[in-house]
Amino acid sequence: MKFASFGVAAVAGALLTGSAYAGFPDAHDGSLSQNLDRKLDSGRELDSGRELDGEELVSVIVQYKDEEGYGIANSVDVEHHGRDISHEHKTEVITTQRKNLDLLANNPHIAAVDLDEKMYALPYIRTNDGNAGEGERRLEEEIPYGITMIEPIDQGIHSVKICVVDTGYYNNHEDLPILDVDNDGFSPYEGQLWNVDGHGHGTHCAGTIGAIGKNGKGVTSVNPDPSKFSFFIGKGLTNSGSGSSSGVLQAVETCKENGANIISMSLGGGGFSTVANSTYASIYDAGVLIVAAAGNAGTSAYSYPASYSSIMSVAAVDSNENRASFSQYNDQVEIAAPGVGVKSTLPGQGLPGDGSPRDGSYASWSGTSMACPHVAGVAALVWSHFPNCSNKHIRQALIASARDKGAAGCDRLFGHGIVSAQGAYDYLKEKGCNFEVVEAQGGCDQFHDPPPSTTPPPITQPPSTPPTPVPSPTPSKAPVVAPVVPPSPPGSCIGISVDIATVSHSSEISWSIKHFLNPLGDAIASGAGFTQHDASYNQNECLEAGVYSFSISDDSGSTGTGTYKLSLVNGGKVFIEGQLGNAKEHVFGFVSQDTVHVTDSCGNSVLSGF
């Protein structure tokens, strides 16, 4: 990636002509070890924090190519033996001194090294949409509004296995299936039982998928008959609601090994991981449908694992089918589902094996965490009628039949629309299961409309059952008019990283990125609500060739409140940086994948060190 600094007019000229001005020479795009160092220095939360002989210890996930690579990784582990994640995908987690990262990253027998970052149950949001008292009992069965919204159908005769990767499962709940403690779950964390949910998040998600229906208590669910589907529980997060990326990956791997057809993940944390991306892609290619919550920050940031292309990213809507204000929006959002004031199951007071009577409680929670299990449950419901379909056919059926919301067609807020079980069933009944499918793209690109099949597969006929734009930030100044830039070809976007380091007055900082040609339009990326002092925040975006304005404000008016910088995801090169305090604007333009021009609003260079 080349850099050059010019006035705004120069940026415009370069984009009109497509020429590259003489600028900084190409440098190495950043080795694996440099990228790891950048992540470590950015303040990312890690599952480590110890030292050995005065050297920082770091937990990393290693993907090795062969037995020699496996041996090298174990040789630098503090105990000389890492924890295996997957033999099939040749991954393990080790704890090693930071100085060993270069040795690992540059070894030809090592495929990839990533930080073992913290993962969290996406927080539930308190709302006024049908919110029930925390932990209330239900003496008669209720149909949550989300079950009606997804346009349910009867379950088919072919059982589908759904794996919930979360904080665990309360196995003594009166309104949930009783699972086999020896065979129906897994926990990678010592002392943390999968059939205990000390947090409640996993139990709530499981209830939306499969709470028992027609039993006169609690709530019903997308799959109300437990004899027609099965659960497997992967305790990817501990009872505190947090875990590690290695723990989540190990839980996901175990789901696959135990025959899961669908994996539901209402969790997130950390940034893009090469190892995780390849692992999820491999599991998806092996026939497992993976669904994850898009995130609750209410920004255009990519949340992982939802934003990996092999995973369906789920946005949230309320009971009026309006987008939830907290729901993240970006080009990887693929589908939407009920996620505001969703009533479901929560743990009771009993402990596993203590002979307590079955109990449990219920509450309405909000979040994309609550939307995700609706989609996972619908996928199981539809798949139970079409056992000959692949996970890729089911994925396409869900998005092709989703009820369009927002802008016509697929958009960043709702994806393809609100999931519909009846719609997906009808789609497969017409198309069959032999149509061509798109490989993993994610978001609006995840679609191909095939012609109807002349020989549809055997099905089980179910009876039919009844069934806003985001506010723009304050417009940024545009002193001159920039030229029209031709659209970039698909897949040509350039990844940038926005990093904010706060010192004080953090809640008064906000930033946005807009198309320079449309200063009054919606921001295409934004960030706000930095509620912690002395903290680091990171958000990745993907931009096509064009001219953009980056505006950042600190309404506290104080100086010394922190720093900001924009850098390239590939290589980590910083092209905009500065001190927080008052409002500032920078203009930058991507001429192509190889050249970027950067100015501030006065045409002054803000680049340094290249």
ZADO-799367 format. One record per residue (C-alpha): y, x, z negated; residue in three letters. Coordinates in steps of 0.02 Angstrom, whole numbers, padded with zeros to 5 digits, always signed. Each point is the difference from the previous one (the first is absolute). Last residue first. Example, Ala and Ser with C-alpha at 12.3 -4.5 7.8 and 13.67 -1.06 7.14 Angstrom:
// residues 2
-00053+00684-00357SER
-00172-00069-00033ALA
//
This chain:
// residues 610
+00339+00340-00314PHE
+00067+00010-00179GLY
+00136-00130+00012SER
+00032-00161+00092LEU
+00142-00117-00046VAL
+00105+00037+00153SER
+00167-00087+00012ASN
+00030-00141+00126GLY
+00105-00102-00119CYS
-00136-00128-00035SER
-00122+00141-00042ASP
-00095+00085+00138THR
-00182+00030+00051VAL
-00084+00025+00168HIS
-00190-00008+00012VAL
-00109+00080+00134THR
-00187+00012+00034ASP
-00071-00176-00016GLN
+00147-00057+00103SER
+00188-00017-00012VAL
-00013-00051-00181PHE
+00176-00036-00060GLY
+00089+00023-00164PHE
+00157-00073-00076VAL
+00039+00029-00183HIS
+00093-00113-00121GLU
+00056+00022-00179LYS
+00052-00118-00139ALA
+00044+00058-00176ASN
-00104+00132-00092GLY
-00170+00072+00046LEU
-00004+00180+00060GLN
-00057+00043+00175GLY
-00139+00023+00126GLU
-00035-00038+00183ILE
-00116+00097+00117PHE
-00133+00062-00122VAL
-00156+00070+00082LYS
-00159-00064-00085GLY
-00121+00054+00135GLY
-00052-00170+00067ASN
+00082-00124-00118VAL
+00169+00059+00061LEU
+00136+00005-00130SER
+00139-00107-00071LEU
+00083+00054-00161LYS
+00082-00072-00155TYR
+00067+00074-00161THR
+00042-00054-00176GLY
+00131-00079-00113THR
+00110+00155+00001GLY
+00154-00100+00042THR
+00041-00173-00062SER
+00062-00144+00105GLY
-00131-00113-00081SER
-00015-00088+00166ASP
-00108+00138+00073ASP
-00010-00027+00186SER
-00108+00063+00143ILE
+00020-00034+00185SER
-00113+00070+00136PHE
+00058-00046+00175SER
-00121+00006+00144TYR
-00002+00051+00183VAL
-00160-00019+00100GLY
-00177+00065+00027ALA
-00119-00099-00110GLU
-00001+00002-00189LEU
-00144+00005-00126CYS
+00044-00015-00185GLU
-00060+00084-00159ASN
+00071-00035-00174GLN
+00007+00120-00147ASN
+00078-00020-00172TYR
+00024+00138-00130SER
+00051-00034-00179ALA
+00128+00062-00125ASP
+00058-00178-00034HIS
-00112-00146+00043GLN
+00054-00165+00077THR
+00020+00050+00181PHE
+00026-00179+00057GLY
+00045+00037+00181ALA
-00076+00058+00165GLY
+00023-00046+00180SER
-00078+00006+00173ALA
+00034-00096+00160ILE
+00162-00064-00075ALA
+00048-00168+00071ASP
+00141-00008+00126GLY
+00186+00030-00024LEU
-00009+00184+00049PRO
-00096-00039+00161ASN
+00017+00149+00117LEU
-00027+00124-00141PHE
-00167-00083-00037HIS
-00005-00011-00188LYS
-00068+00103-00145ILE
+00040-00055-00177SER
+00034+00072-00171TRP
+00026-00062-00178SER
+00048+00080-00166ILE
+00065-00105-00146GLU
-00165-00008-00095SER
-00004+00190-00015SER
+00157+00018-00104HIS
-00071+00170-00055SER
-00093+00151+00067VAL
-00086-00071+00153THR
-00095+00090+00137ALA
-00009-00103+00161ILE
-00115+00052+00142ASP
-00003-00083+00171VAL
-00145+00062+00109SER
+00000-00011+00189ILE
-00142-00035+00121GLY
+00042+00001+00185ILE
-00052-00146+00109CYS
-00090+00034+00164SER
-00149-00117-00026GLY
+00059-00126+00130PRO
+00124+00070+00127PRO
+00179+00016-00060SER
+00129-00127+00053PRO
+00144+00063+00109PRO
+00155+00043-00103VAL
+00161-00096+00024VAL
+00151+00110-00031PRO
+00094+00022-00164ALA
+00161-00091-00041VAL
+00119+00092-00116VAL
+00062-00015-00179PRO
-00150-00100-00061ALA
+00015-00038-00185LYS
-00151-00067-00092SER
-00025-00186-00028PRO
-00037-00047-00182THR
-00188-00028-00014PRO
-00081-00137+00104SER
-00086-00146-00084PRO
-00184-00017+00052VAL
-00031-00141+00126PRO
-00076-00142-00036THR
-00944-00626-00060PRO
-00085-00121-00008PRO
-00182+00050+00024THR
-00101+00013+00160SER
-00188-00011-00020PRO
-00095+00163+00024PRO
-00116+00031+00148GLN
-00119+00146-00029THR
+00007+00114+00149ILE
-00115+00076+00130PRO
+00095+00114+00119PRO
+00110-00063+00143PRO
-00069+00021+00175THR
+00138-00024+00128THR
+00121+00094-00111SER
+00183-00045+00008PRO
+00117+00131+00075PRO
+00053+00143-00113PRO
+00166+00011-00094ASP
+00026+00177-00063HIS
+00090+00032-00164PHE
+00031+00136-00129GLN
+00165+00061+00073ASP
+00095-00119-00113CYS
-00059+00087-00158GLY
-00144+00123+00005GLY
-00064+00105+00143GLN
-00188+00008-00030ALA
-00091-00021+00164GLU
+00035-00160+00095VAL
-00146-00117+00028VAL
-00094-00052+00155GLU
-00087-00167-00012PHE
-00183-00024-00047ASN
+00023-00103-00158CYS
+00035-00172+00072GLY
+00169-00049+00069LYS
+00003-00188-00033GLU
-00095-00008-00165LYS
+00083+00163-00047LEU
+00174-00074+00017TYR
-00048-00163-00085ASP
-00064+00095-00153TYR
+00157+00107-00004ALA
+00111-00155+00005GLY
-00099-00090-00135GLN
+00010+00153-00113ALA
+00187+00020+00029SER
+00099+00156-00047VAL
+00189-00014+00006ILE
+00085+00091+00144GLY
-00028+00143+00123HIS
+00093+00121-00113GLY
+00103-00103-00122PHE
+00152+00112-00026LEU
-00020+00134+00134ARG
-00022-00125+00142ASP
-00137-00075+00109CYS
+00047-00144+00113GLY
+00158-00104-00015ALA
+00107+00063-00144ALA
-00048-00070-00170GLY
-00170-00080-00013LYS
-00149-00015+00120ASP
-00155-00081-00071ARG
-00140+00130+00008ALA
-00131-00031+00135SER
+00015+00166+00091ALA
+00018+00095-00165ILE
-00157-00068-00082LEU
-00105-00001+00159ALA
+00047+00180+00035GLN
-00057+00058-00171ARG
-00162-00100+00014ILE
-00038+00079+00169HIS
+00035+00174-00071LYS
-00115-00032-00150ASN
-00137-00038+00125SER
-00058-00175+00048CYS
-00185-00041-00003ASN
+00014-00081-00173PRO
+00120-00133+00065PHE
+00005-00142-00128HIS
+00003+00110-00157SER
+00128+00109+00090TRP
+00128-00140-00011VAL
-00013-00018-00190LEU
-00011+00187-00027ALA
+00159+00031+00101ALA
+00083-00145-00093VAL
-00040+00082-00166GLY
+00070+00169+00054ALA
+00157-00088+00062VAL
+00024-00096-00162HIS
-00044+00157-00097PRO
+00152+00091+00075CYS
+00131-00133-00040ALA
-00018+00021-00190MET
+00028+00188+00009SER
+00145-00037+00117THR
+00077-00060-00162GLY
+00014-00150-00114SER
-00102-00054-00150TRP
-00050-00172-00062SER
-00113+00004-00152ALA
-00175-00042-00056TYR
-00114+00035-00148SER
-00180+00043-00034GLY
-00150-00058-00099ASP
-00188+00016+00008ARG
-00072-00004-00174PRO
-00011+00172-00080SER
-00171+00084-00003GLY
+00073+00175-00020ASP
-00071+00058+00168GLY
+00167+00036+00081PRO
+00146-00044-00115LEU
+00077-00171-00027GLY
+00184-00042-00022GLN
+00048-00072+00170GLY
+00044+00089+00161PRO
+00113-00081+00132LEU
-00038-00123+00141THR
+00119-00068+00132SER
+00163-00088+00033LYS
+00110+00071+00138VAL
+00185-00015-00040GLY
+00054+00095+00155VAL
-00130+00088+00109GLY
-00065-00123+00130PRO
-00050+00095+00158ALA
+00075+00108+00137ALA
-00072+00105+00142ILE
+00018+00169+00083GLU
+00136+00097-00089VAL
-00012+00175+00079GLN
+00168-00010+00090ASP
+00094-00023-00162ASN
+00040-00129-00134TYR
-00035+00010-00186GLN
-00014-00163-00096SER
+00120-00013-00148PHE
+00105-00139+00076SER
-00154-00105+00035ALA
+00001-00062+00180ARG
+00014-00188+00013ASN
-00159-00105+00018GLU
+00068-00134-00118ASN
-00128+00050-00134SER
+00060+00180+00010ASP
-00045+00136+00125VAL
-00075+00174-00023ALA
-00038+00141+00123ALA
-00174+00068+00034VAL
-00038+00169+00082SER
-00168-00003+00090MET
-00075+00175-00010ILE
-00056+00116+00141SER
+00181+00037+00045SER
+00038+00073-00172TYR
+00150-00095-00069SER
-00095-00094-00136ALA
-00064+00159-00086PRO
+00141+00037-00022TYR
+00171-00082+00001SER
+00116+00033+00146TYR
+00181-00032-00047ALA
+00092-00144+00084SER
+00063-00065-00167THR
-00044-00142-00119GLY
-00085+00121-00119ALA
-00155-00110-00022ASN
-00127+00081+00115GLY
-00100-00043+00157ALA
-00157-00050-00098ALA
-00163+00061+00075ALA
-00143-00062+00110VAL
-00147+00103+00064ILE
-00132-00072+00119LEU
-00159+00104-00005VAL
-00097+00034+00161GLY
-00030+00188+00004ALA
+00162+00022+00098ASP
+00094-00070-00151TYR
-00089+00123-00116ILE
+00045+00144+00117SER
+00181-00054+00013ALA
+00011-00017-00190TYR
-00065+00177-00022THR
+00112+00073+00136SER
+00156-00076-00078ASN
-00052+00048-00176ALA
-00025+00182+00048VAL
+00163+00012+00097THR
+00097-00081-00141SER
+00161-00097+00025PHE
+00099-00024-00159GLY
-00036-00036-00181GLY
-00040-00170-00073GLY
-00079-00166+00039GLY
-00106-00144-00062LEU
-00061-00173+00047SER
-00154+00064+00091MET
-00129-00119+00076SER
-00153+00074+00086ILE
-00103-00107+00119ILE
-00179+00016+00063ASN
-00061+00088-00157ALA
-00176+00071+00016GLY
-00017+00105-00156ASN
+00043+00164+00088GLU
+00161-00080+00065LYS
+00056-00052-00174CYS
-00047+00173-00064THR
+00115+00081+00127GLU
+00141-00115-00055VAL
-00026+00045-00183ALA
-00001+00185+00042GLN
+00160-00020+00101LEU
+00085-00092-00143VAL
-00052+00133-00125GLY
+00061+00138+00116SER
+00168-00088+00020SER
+00014-00003-00188SER
+00012-00139-00128GLY
+00122-00122-00075SER
-00010-00176-00069GLY
-00030+00052-00180SER
-00180-00062+00010ASN
-00034+00132+00132THR
+00022-00016+00188LEU
-00127+00017+00141GLY
-00125-00104-00098LYS
-00104-00050+00151GLY
-00073-00173-00024ILE
-00131-00075+00117PHE
+00008-00187+00024PHE
-00118-00117+00091SER
+00015-00148+00117PHE
-00085-00168+00027LYS
-00077-00028-00172SER
+00170+00027-00081PRO
+00067-00163+00077ASP
+00190-00005-00014PRO
+00043+00125+00137ASN
+00190-00018+00024VAL
+00017-00047-00183SER
-00007-00138-00130THR
+00091+00004-00164VAL
-00042-00021-00183GLY
-00127-00132-00044LYS
-00094-00148+00071GLY
-00137+00102+00083ASN
+00044-00049+00178LYS
+00053+00175+00048GLY
-00047+00170-00072ILE
+00134+00133+00018ALA
-00038+00105+00155GLY
+00142+00080+00095ILE
+00146-00060-00106THR
-00099+00037-00157GLY
-00038+00178+00054ALA
+00186+00038+00012CYS
+00032-00063-00177HIS
-00150+00095-00067THR
+00063+00161+00080GLY
+00174-00018-00074HIS
-00060-00044-00176GLY
+00041+00166-00084HIS
-00146+00035-00115GLY
-00123-00056+00132ASP
-00176+00035-00059VAL
-00145-00016+00121ASN
+00048+00163+00087TRP
-00019+00095-00163LEU
+00122+00141-00036GLN
-00067+00137-00114GLY
+00000+00130+00138GLU
+00090-00060+00155TYR
-00090-00019+00167PRO
-00046-00181-00038SER
-00129-00100+00096PHE
-00053-00181+00021GLY
-00136-00125+00041ASP
-00160+00094-00040ASN
-00025+00033-00185ASP
+00126-00125-00069VAL
-00069-00139+00109ASP
+00144-00119+00031LEU
+00040-00167-00080ILE
+00101-00103+00125PRO
+00176-00046-00058LEU
+00067-00157-00085ASP
-00064+00022-00178GLU
+00046+00184+00000HIS
-00124+00117-00084ASN
-00002+00130+00138ASN
+00185+00042-00012TYR
+00014+00109+00154TYR
+00076+00172+00026GLY
+00172+00075+00025THR
-00004-00008+00191ASP
-00116+00023+00148VAL
-00071-00173+00036VAL
-00154+00011+00111CYS
-00048-00154+00099ILE
-00179-00030+00059LYS
-00029-00136+00130VAL
-00141-00128-00009SER
-00046-00092+00160HIS
-00011-00189-00026ILE
+00183-00035+00033GLY
+00132-00047-00128GLN
+00097-00159+00032ASP
+00171+00019+00080ILE
+00167+00044-00077PRO
+00174-00021+00074GLU
+00077+00156-00079ILE
+00138-00109-00074MET
-00120-00113-00094THR
-00076+00145-00096ILE
+00173+00073-00029GLY
+00058-00158-00090TYR
-00124+00032-00141PRO
-00132-00138-00012ILE
-00019-00039-00185GLU
-00158-00032-00100GLU
+00013-00079-00171GLU
+00020+00075-00173LEU
+00101+00148+00062ARG
+00044+00128-00134ARG
+00163+00097+00004GLU
+00006+00189+00005GLY
+00184+00015+00042GLU
+00077-00171+00024GLY
+00001-00059+00178ALA
+00125+00044+00135ASN
+00005-00129+00139GLY
+00138+00092+00091ASP
+00116+00063-00136ASN
-00046+00182+00021THR
-00066+00147-00101ARG
-00058+00137+00117ILE
-00173+00077-00017TYR
-00002+00187+00008PRO
-00104+00084+00136LEU
-00151+00069-00091ALA
+00039+00184+00001TYR
-00053+00163+00080MET
+00046+00175-00058LYS
-00021+00142+00124GLU
-00146+00116+00031ASP
+00097+00114+00117LEU
-00074+00027+00171ASP
-00103+00139+00080VAL
-00076-00010+00174ALA
-00138+00070+00111ALA
-00053+00150-00104ILE
-00121+00125+00079HIS
+00139+00087+00097PRO
+00090+00043-00163ASN
+00189-00016+00010ASN
+00019-00152-00112ALA
-00124+00061-00130LEU
+00070+00175-00024LEU
+00178-00064+00009ASP
-00037-00130-00135LEU
-00071+00132-00117ASN
+00171+00045-00075LYS
+00011-00177-00070ARG
-00144+00033-00117GLN
-00148-00115+00026THR
-00066-00172-00043THR
-00126-00064+00127ILE
-00031-00165+00090VAL
-00138-00015+00129GLU
-00018-00050+00181THR
-00133+00034+00130LYS
+00013-00171+00084HIS
-00185-00038-00022GLU
-00010+00097-00162HIS
+00136-00111-00072SER
+00111+00018-00153ILE
-00085+00146-00084ASP
+00080+00063-00160ARG
+00036+00186+00007GLY
-00108+00142-00066HIS
+00066+00170-00047HIS
+00071-00069-00163GLU
+00178+00049+00042VAL
-00036-00036+00184ASP
+00030+00154+00108VAL
-00184+00032+00037SER
-00034-00185+00027ASN
+00115-00006+00151ALA
-00076+00159+00073ILE
-00176-00068-00023GLY
+00039-00161+00091TYR
+00082+00099+00140GLY
-00159+00102+00017GLU
-00102-00160+00001GLU
+00097-00066+00148ASP
+00164-00077+00057LYS
+00080-00031-00169TYR
+00116-00142-00049GLN
+00086+00047-00162VAL
+00090-00120-00115ILE
+00119+00091-00116VAL
+00033+00006-00187SER
+00131+00131-00042VAL
+00006+00125-00141LEU
+00162+00094-00027GLU
-00021+00184-00042GLU
+00035+00067-00176GLY
-00179+00058-00022ASP
-00058-00177+00039LEU
+00123-00144-00002GLU
-00014-00190-00009ARG
+00099-00141+00082GLY
-00139-00085+00100SER
-00019-00170+00082ASP
+00158+00020+00100LEU
+00164-00094+00013GLU
+00104+00069+00142ARG
+00148+00105-00058GLY
+00055+00061+00171SER
-00053+00178-00040ASP
-00184-00046+00004LEU
+00020-00092+00165LYS
+00092+00146+00077ARG
-00131+00122-00065ASP
-00137-00105+00079LEU
+00093-00002+00165ASN
+00021+00188-00007GLN
-00187+00018-00035SER
-00045-00105+00152LEU
+00114+00105+00107SER
+00171-00060+00054GLY
+00066-00032+00174ASP
+00017+00187+00030HIS
+00174+00028+00066ALA
+00081-00054+00160ASP
+00167+00080+00028PRO
+00159-00080-00066PHE
+00112-00073+00132GLY
+00043+00015+00183ALA
+00027-00177+00060TYR
-00147-00099+00064ALA
+00031-00113+00149SER
-00050-00183+00006GLY
+00160-00038+00093THR
+00056-00151-00100LEU
-00077+00058-00162LEU
+00082+00170+00012ALA
+00166-00078+00038GLY
-00006-00118-00147ALA
-00045+00139-00120VAL
+00141+00103+00072ALA
+00121-00144-00025ALA
-00053-00013-00182VAL
+00046+00182-00027GLY
-00135+00130+00009PHE
-00135+00080-00105SER
-00167+00054+00075ALA
-00180-00006-00059PHE
-00161+00030+00094LYS
-00168-00072-00053MET
//
